Amino acid sequence: MKQPNGQTFLQSADLNKSFRFLARQPIVDINGRIFGHELLFRSGQCNAFAGDPEDATRDVIDQCLLLMPSAAQEATFINFTRASLLAGSVTLLPPTNTVLEILETVEPDPEVLQVCRKLKLKGYRFALDDFSPADSKLQFLELADFIKIDFLTSPQVVRDKIYALVSNSSVRLLAEKVETEADVQLARSEGCELFQGYFFSKPAIVTNRIIPQNHAVYLQLLAALSRTPAEIDEIEKLVVSDASLCYRLLRLVNSAMYALPSTVSTIRSALLMVGDDEFRKLVTVAFTGLATAAHSKVLMHMAIERAKFCEMMAPSLHESGSRLYLLGMLSVVDTILRIPMKQLVTLLPLDREMKAALLGEGSSLAVALDCVRCHESGDWQRLASIRQSLGISDNKASAIYLNALQWADMTTHAML
């Protein structure tokens, strides 16, 4: 009996180490249509909150950057503590669909109000979670776009006070924790326009595979970003050594905050577009949620090896070395995340040629990836055909691959 239980425990523990968890609960309008979702931190498969509220907010923001659709029209509600509001990491997310839920534990002191007013000017909307009409909370009303009323615990007298406070405003009332048809009908009769609770849906857990990251690169980046002005060459060198950072940066650039005049083809152009402050927040958010999977080193080595190989092939293909480096790095991200490449490329601001190469379609850039994959799989016949078409000798192709392997060995050894 002990062995099966032990195996179950180990499987669960291994799952928690390799994956990150997030719960999404729908918020519906008066016609039953989806208005948005609240994103809820989960530390494992248990569908209940457990952990530190500050870490939870950072983790939810990071997961939004990684996998949530950039062009989503639905509102995304995220819980914020006082510290997470002051940290300003929410500016990594687009204001068009991000709603900041101010938790009931937050007091409207001058510092909090100043930060919230600045965020309001940038277009972010606010929801007051489990709002109480106490005098100490009334200053938050100037910020509120939504007020969430707990129909499980709020008595009628409390609800009536809230309704009186917002009767002449544009604040929308959201009834949360509605569990029965009677709850919904009562909330509707009292003027609520939005609804959230078990009557409609329990939070659904979304499981995302952890992107391998390493402590050394993040520590070096934080040190480099602490200097003013930051040295772009140093930062670029560190970013291109880690697939998770490359992906996070490109997701940030592709968010609704940046009206891209064109696609992004190098890490440097992405860094310049984002700027020091926003990238510093991104690194901090990712670093605080740092976790390593058992196979991180293998995947990181492959990402760096492919990136370097593709970069060294650039002269033969008459292409930019930086562009091909990024291509090689991104070619492993689908394996890291276990999400189809077809889905991933829609999330990134890449040009048509690079997307085609990553999807295995015809593209001049795809030749570099074909070459490195032939070396990895031992497909010497295919490799010989590619070499001949490019006019590259067998010795040169082998030397490029050997150099890429050695460089990846040195880089991963230095970082891990």
N, C-alpha and C positions, 0 to 999 in steps of 0.2 A: 504493500500500500504506500510505503514511503516514497518509493522510486517514481511512480506516476505523479504524485504530488510535487516531488522535487523537479521533475521534468516540466510540469506545467509552470511552476514558479520561474524556472530558468528561461522558458520560452517567453513568458511575460516580461521578465527583466530584460532579456535581449531585445524584445520589441520596443520597450521604452527607451533603450539606449540608441536604437537605430532610427526611431521615428519621433516626430513631434506631433502633438495633438491640438486640435482646435475644434470648438463646438460652434455651430451656427444655428441660431433660432430665428425663424421668420417673424417679421412684423407686417401685418396686413392692414389694408385700409377698410373703410366701411362697406365696400363691395366685395371684400374677400380677396382682393388682388394683392400681390406681394409689393410692399412699399420699400422694404429693405430687410437687413438682417442685423442682429446683434452678434458680435464675435466674442466668444467666451474662452478664456484660457482653460486648458485641461492638461494635467501632468501625465496622464495615461489614459487607458481605455475606460476608466471609471468616469461616468458622465456627471461629475460634480467638481466644484472648484476645490483645489488644495494647493497651497503654496503662498508665496509672498506676492502681495498685490502689485508692488513696483515691478518685480520680474515679470509678472503676468502681462502687464501693459506693454513692456518692451518686447516680449515674445510675440504677442499678437501683432504689433506693428511690423516686426521682422517678417512674420509669416504673410502679412498683407503684401509686403514688398516682393516676397518670393513667388507667390502663386496666385494671388487674387487678380482677376482681370483688371487691366489698367483702365479700360473704357467702360467699366460697369456703370450703369445709370442708377442702380438701386442704392439707397442710402446704407452706409456701413456704420453701425453704432459700436463704439469702443469705450470701455470704462477707463476713466482717468482719476488717479489719486492727485493729491497736491503736488507731490514730488515730480510725478510724470508730466503734469501741466507745466511746471517751472522748467523742466528739462528741455522742453520744446521739440522733442523728437517727433511729435505729430506732424510737423511740417515736411516730413519725408512722404507723407500721404497726401493725395490730391484733395483740396478743399471742396471740390464740386460735389463729392459724395460721402465725405467723412463727417460723422457727427460725434462730437466729444461728449460722452456721458460723465457729468460731474457727480462723483459718488457722494452719498449722503454724509460721509465722514469729513468732507472738505468744507472748510470755513471760508467765507468771502473776505479774507483779509486783504489789505491794500496790494500786496505783491501778487496774489492770485488774480485779483480783479484786473490789474494792469496787464498781466500776461494774456488773460482771456480777451480783453478788449482788443489787443493787438491781433490775436488770432481771428477775432470776429471781423476785423477790417480786412483780413486776408481772404475772407469768404467761408471760414469754417462755421458750422452750425453747432449749437449746444443743446443738450438734453439734461434736465435735472432729474437724476435718478432717485426714486423713492422719496420724492420731495415732501418736506414737512413745512407747513406755513408758519413755522416759528420765526420770531423777529430776526434772529441771527442769520437766517437764510434769505431774507427778502431782497438783499442786494443782488443776488444771482438772477432775479427776475429780469433785469435789464438785458441779460445775455441770452435768455432762454428762447429757443425756437420750439422746443418740445418740453413738456412736463410729464414724467412717467408716474402714474398713480398705481400703487400696489393694492389691487383689489382683494388680495388675500388677507392683508393685515390692517388696511386703513378703514376706520369706521366712517360712517356717513357724515358725522359732524366735521371730521377732518377734511373729507372730500369737498364738502360744501364750502369750507373756508378757502380751499384752493380755487374752486370755481369762481368765487367772488373776487379773488385777487386778479384773475386773468380775464375777467368777463369782457373788458373793453380793449383787449390786446389781440395780437395775431398769433399768440402762442397756441400750438396744437397739443391737445390732450391725448396721451397714450396710456391706455389701460393695460397694465402688465399683470402677469400671474392670473389671467382669466382661465378658469378650468372647466366651466360649464356653459351651456347655452344661456342659462339664467344670468351668469356673470356678464356675458357679452351683451345681452339685451339691456341689462341695468346700466352698463357702462355707456352704451349707445344712447340711452334715454337721458343720461346725465351730460351728454355733449362730447363724449370721447370720439375721436375720428380714427384713431389707430389702435391696434390690439396686438398683444403678445402674450402667449401662455400655452399651457398644455392642451387647451381645448383645440388649438390649431395645430400645434406640433411641439414635441419635445426638442431640445437642442440636438442636432445631428452632429456626430463627431466626424471630423475630417482628419485623416491621417496623412502626414507628409513625411517622406524620407528626409533625414537630416543631410544637408550638404556638407561634405567634409570641410573642416576648417582647422587651422592650427594656431596655437597660442602665440608663437614667436612672431609671425607676420603681423598679427593684430597689435601686439605690444609695440613692435617697431613702427607701425603706422600711427598709433596713438602718439608716440614720441615725435614722429616727423610732423604730425599735424599740430602739435603743441607749439611749434616754432612759427613765428610770424615775420615775413610771409612764409607760407609753406613752400617747400622746394618740389616743384612738379615732377622733375626727373626722378627724384628719390621715391616719391609716392607712386609714380607710374611703375617703377621697377618692382615695388612691393605688391601692387595690385595684380600685376600680370603673373605673379607666382601662385595665385590662389584662385581656383575656379569659382568658389563660392562668392568671393568679392567681385569678380568680373560680372557674375550673373546679377548680384544685388545692385551693382552700379548701373548696369544696363536697364534693369527694371525701374530704378529710380528715374533715369533719364526718360524712359518711355511712359512715365506717369503723366496724368493729365495736367500737371503743373508746368510742364515744358512743352511749349508749342514748337515742335521740331520743324525747322525749315527744310531739313533733309535728314537722311538716315545717318547713323553713327557707324563708323568703320574702324575706329581705333579706341583704345582705352584712354589715351591722352585727350582726344576730343570730348569724350564723355566726362572726364574729370574737369576740364575747362568749362564745360557747360553747367555742371552742377555747382562748382565752387567749393572752397574750403569748408565753409560752415556746414552746409548740408551733408557733405561727404564725411565730415567728422562725426556728425550725428549717426550716419549710417553705420560707420565702423563701431561706434560705441554701442549701438543697439545690437549689432550682430555679435560683438565680443561678449557682452553680458550674458547672452544666451548660448555661449560656446559649448558645444558638445561634440565628441568625436565618435564616429562609428568604427567598428572593428576593422573594416577594410578601407579606412580613410587613406592610409599611406599608399596603398596600391592604386586607388583611383586618382589621387593627387599626382603620383608619379606619372601615370599615363597621360593625364591632362597636360602636364608640363613637357613631357617628352614629345607629344604630338604638336604642341604649340611651338616648341623650338625647331622641330623638324620642318614644319610648314614655313616658319620664318626663314630658315636656311634655304628653302626651295625658292624663295621669292625672286632672286635674280634670274633663275632659269625660266620663270613664268612671267617675268616683267611685271611683277606686282609689288605692292607695298609690304615690307616685312612686318610692320605693326598690324596690318590688316590680316595677314595670314596667321600671325601669332594668335590673334583673337579667334580666328576660325578654328585653329587646332584646340585651343582651350575649351571652346564651346562644344566641340564635338563629343565631349565626354559628359556634358551636363545631363543629357537624357538618361544616361546610365546611373548617374549619381542620384537623380531625383526619381528615377523609375517612372517617368512620364514620357509619352511619345514625343519625339522631336517635332512632329507636325504641330503639336499643341504649344510647345515651348517657343518656337520661332514666331508665333503670333504675339507673344508677350514682349518681344525684344525689338528695338529700333534698328533692324538690320536691312541692308539693301537686298534687292531681288537676287543678285548673284550669290551673296553669302547664304541667304536662305536656301537657295537651290542646292548649293554645295552641302549644307548640313542635312538636307533631305535626301541626298544621294541622287539628285537630278543633274542634268547636263549643265556644267558651268566650268569656266576656265579655272576657277578657284578649287574646284573639286579634285583636280589632278593631284594637288599636294596631299589631300586627305587619302586619296586612293593609294598613293605611294607609301605612306606610313602604315596604312592598314595592310598592304601587301607584305611589308616587312614583319609586322606583328603576326600575321597568319601564315607566313611562309609561302605565299602565292608567287613564286619566282617567275612563272610564265607570264602572268599579268604584269608583274613589275618590269620584266624585260621589254614588253610591248610599250609601256609608258616611257621607259628610259629612251627607247629608240625614237619615239615620237618627239621627245624633247631634246634629243641629241646629247644625253648625259651618259657618261661611261658607267660601267658597273662599279668600278672602284670609287667613283665620286659619290654615287648613290649610297653605297655601303658606308663611306666615310661620314656622310651627312647623318645617317641613322645612328652610327656609333657615337658621333659627337653629341647628338640629341639625347641618347641614353645616358652618356656620361654627365652631361649638363643636368639632366633630371636627377641623377643620383646625387650629385653635389648639392643641388638646390634643396631637395627634400631632406637630405641629411642635415643640412644647416638649419632647416626650419623646424624639424621634429625632434 
